[in-house]
């Protein structure tokens, strides 16, 4: 009987050691998972690729607006991304042709821009060139086109060439209906001879 009782304390010690080992292992695993979970979270943030927000992307877009059987404007773009949420279309490598009732035509070109799908107002940026059918050419960095007022405007530096005159200035308003250009400030005019046509 006595010999049997002497084996109990060592068994308890072994069980206690086993429990302590299991607890230590559980703590170690928890710490390992917590540290690596944080690292994984940081990595996920750095490699996240944003989803394309556009509802529709179109290549080689061509649009025409007519009123009373007369073409008012034409739009061409290499790429167009349509966003229904903001009623906006983003354009790349665009060309807009604006037709006046008297037959005059103004062409607007730029690297990229955006158009309000409801108002047809536009913003154009990058290498902007505006050319009229009477030979006047405007260069600037960016501009806005108000479709309702048929008006082009910018606050950026402008360069206007045509009819033997070059005009430099800061900012511009071009009324397409009245065919009137107003340079807002810093105007410098250079006159050069025009070669007579043979």
Secondary structure per residue as TSV (DSSP state, phi and psi in degrees):
chain	resnum	aa	ss	phi	psi
A	1	X	-	360.0	-48.9
A	2	X	H	-61.0	-40.6
A	3	X	H	-63.6	-33.4
A	4	X	H	-67.0	-36.4
A	5	X	H	-69.9	-27.0
A	6	X	T	-70.9	-13.8
A	7	X	T	-87.3	-9.6
A	8	X	H	-69.1	-49.2
A	9	X	H	-56.9	-44.1
A	10	X	H	-60.2	-37.6
A	11	X	H	-64.8	-39.4
A	12	X	H	-65.5	-39.9
A	13	X	H	-63.1	-41.9
A	14	X	H	-62.8	-43.8
A	15	X	H	-63.4	-41.8
A	16	X	H	-61.2	-43.1
A	17	X	H	-63.0	-40.7
A	18	X	H	-63.1	-45.4
A	19	X	H	-61.0	-44.8
A	20	X	H	-62.5	-39.8
A	21	X	H	-63.9	-43.2
A	22	X	H	-62.9	-42.8
A	23	X	H	-64.0	-42.7
A	24	X	H	-62.9	-41.0
A	25	X	H	-64.8	-41.4
A	26	X	H	-62.2	-42.8
A	27	X	H	-63.3	-43.7
A	28	X	H	-62.2	-43.6
A	29	X	H	-63.9	-40.9
A	30	X	H	-61.8	-44.6
A	31	X	H	-63.9	-43.1
A	32	X	H	-60.3	-46.9
A	33	X	H	-65.1	-40.4
A	34	X	H	-63.1	-45.9
A	35	X	H	-63.6	-46.7
A	36	X	H	-72.0	-28.2
A	37	X	H	-64.0	-43.5
A	38	X	H	-63.4	-44.7
A	39	X	H	-61.2	-42.4
A	40	X	H	-63.0	-38.6
A	41	X	H	-63.6	-42.0
A	42	X	H	-64.8	-41.4
A	43	X	H	-64.1	-39.7
A	44	X	H	-61.8	-35.4
A	45	X	H	-68.3	-35.7
A	46	X	H	-79.2	-22.1
A	47	X	H	-109.8	8.0
A	48	X	-	-64.9	128.8
A	49	X	-	-101.3	120.8
A	50	X	-	-65.6	144.0
A	51	X	-	-75.0	151.0
A	52	X	-	-70.2	124.3
A	53	X	-	-83.5	-20.9
A	54	X	-	-63.6	138.6
A	55	X	S	-79.5	-24.8
A	56	X	E	-154.6	135.3
A	57	X	E	-121.3	129.5
A	58	X	E	-124.5	136.3
A	59	X	E	-98.5	145.2
A	60	X	E	52.9	56.7
A	61	X	E	-72.1	141.8
A	62	X	E	-140.8	119.3
A	63	X	E	-125.2	147.0
A	64	X	E	-135.1	136.6
A	65	X	E	-116.6	128.5
A	66	X	E	-119.2	150.9
A	67	X	E	-141.3	119.3
A	68	X	T	62.7	32.8
A	69	X	T	80.2	2.3
A	70	X	E	-110.3	133.3
A	71	X	E	-70.7	126.0
A	72	X	E	-95.7	-41.6
A	73	X	E	-158.9	156.2
A	74	X	E	-128.3	144.5
A	75	X	E	-129.9	129.4
A	76	X	E	-123.3	142.9
A	77	X	E	-151.2	140.9
A	78	X	E	-66.5	-40.5
A	79	X	E	-137.1	138.2
A	80	X	E	-131.4	127.1
A	81	X	E	-111.7	121.3
A	82	X	E	-100.4	131.0
A	83	X	E	-120.6	102.6
A	84	X	T	-68.6	-29.7
A	85	X	T	-62.4	-41.5
A	86	X	T	-102.6	7.8
A	87	X	T	50.5	47.8
A	88	X	E	-133.3	143.6
A	89	X	E	-122.1	125.2
A	90	X	E	-96.6	135.9
A	91	X	E	-123.4	144.8
A	92	X	E	-124.0	137.4
A	93	X	E	50.5	67.5
A	94	X	E	-103.6	155.6
A	95	X	E	-142.9	121.7
A	96	X	E	-116.3	129.7
A	97	X	E	-111.3	118.4
A	98	X	E	-106.9	126.0
A	99	X	E	-104.9	129.5
A	100	X	-	-91.6	153.7
A	101	X	T	-58.3	-29.3
A	102	X	T	-81.9	2.9
A	103	X	S	100.2	-9.4
A	104	X	-	-68.6	150.0
A	105	X	E	-129.8	136.1
A	106	X	E	-122.6	128.6
A	107	X	E	-111.6	132.4
A	108	X	E	-121.1	126.2
A	109	X	E	-128.5	147.7
A	110	X	E	-163.7	166.8
A	111	X	E	-74.9	-41.8
A	112	X	E	-155.2	161.7
A	113	X	E	-171.3	-174.6
A	114	X	E	-142.7	147.5
A	115	X	E	-128.1	133.9
A	116	X	E	-77.5	119.6
A	117	X	T	-68.1	-21.8
A	118	X	T	-87.2	-48.6
A	119	X	T	-90.4	-19.3
A	120	X	-	69.2	11.8
A	121	X	-	-68.6	149.7
A	122	X	E	-135.6	154.5
A	123	X	E	-124.5	132.4
A	124	X	E	-126.8	136.6
A	125	X	E	-133.8	149.4
A	126	X	E	85.5	108.7
A	127	X	E	54.5	45.3
A	128	X	E	-75.3	131.7
A	129	X	E	-132.0	128.7
A	130	X	E	-118.3	126.1
A	131	X	E	-126.1	132.3
A	132	X	E	-102.3	158.1
A	133	X	T	-68.0	-15.0
A	134	X	T	-93.0	10.8
A	135	X	S	96.7	5.6
A	136	X	-	-87.3	134.7
A	137	X	E	-127.1	132.5
A	138	X	E	-116.3	135.3
A	139	X	E	-124.3	137.5
A	140	X	E	-161.4	176.0
A	141	X	E	-84.1	-36.7
A	142	X	E	-155.7	161.3
A	143	X	E	-159.8	167.8
A	144	X	E	-120.2	145.1
A	145	X	E	-121.9	120.2
A	146	X	E	-96.7	111.3
A	147	X	T	-68.7	-39.8
A	148	X	T	-65.4	-44.5
A	149	X	T	-86.2	-8.3
A	150	X	T	50.1	59.7
A	151	X	E	-134.5	134.9
A	152	X	E	-107.5	135.8
A	153	X	E	-146.6	155.6
A	154	X	E	-159.1	155.0
A	155	X	E	-104.5	-3.8
A	156	X	E	-78.1	162.0
A	157	X	E	-57.5	143.0
A	158	X	E	-128.1	153.3
A	159	X	E	-133.4	121.0
A	160	X	E	-117.6	127.3
A	161	X	E	-119.5	140.3
A	162	X	E	158.2	145.6
A	163	X	T	55.8	40.7
A	164	X	T	76.9	10.5
A	165	X	E	-132.4	137.3
A	166	X	E	-117.3	128.7
A	167	X	E	-118.8	127.8
A	168	X	E	-111.4	144.9
A	169	X	E	-171.4	-179.5
A	170	X	E	-116.6	110.1
A	171	X	E	85.1	153.2
A	172	X	E	-161.2	149.1
A	173	X	E	-129.6	125.5
A	174	X	E	-118.6	114.9
A	175	X	E	-90.6	109.5
A	176	X	T	-74.1	-28.6
A	177	X	T	-70.5	-46.3
A	178	X	T	-89.2	-4.3
A	179	X	T	53.7	52.6
A	180	X	E	-125.7	134.8
A	181	X	E	-117.6	130.8
A	182	X	E	-123.6	117.6
A	183	X	E	-88.2	130.8
A	184	X	E	-80.4	-30.1
A	185	X	E	-172.0	169.3
A	186	X	E	58.5	39.2
A	187	X	E	-75.9	132.3
A	188	X	E	-133.0	126.4
A	189	X	E	-113.6	129.7
A	190	X	E	-119.5	126.8
A	191	X	E	-106.7	131.2
A	192	X	-	-133.4	154.6
A	193	X	-	-72.2	145.8
A	194	X	-	-107.1	126.0
A	195	X	-	-66.3	131.1
A	196	X	-	-66.0	144.7
A	197	X	-	-76.3	140.4
A	198	X	-	-80.1	360.0
